[in-house]
């Protein structure tokens, strides 16, 4: 049985704050799409719990500022793995 969006939004927000999680990681844990996570925490959550939404919004902003560094690190690791495989 599917969970109500309101209940899911609160659970997602709480999870993200507790684990300092990204939208992508949260989606993977809950087995739903990134779009669903983002929509729930940015559209549904503010109507239900303004305090939790504020915390989630701050986390989303931090994650957005840091994403270029995460992407760069992932690329670096990819090429290091490829280099090790060749040797």
Buried (B, 14 or more C-beta within 10 A) or exposed (E): EEEEBBEBBBBBBBBBBEEEBBBBBBBEBBEBEBEBBBBBBBEBBBEBBEEBBEBBBEBBEEBEEEEEEEEEEEEEEEEEEEEEEEE
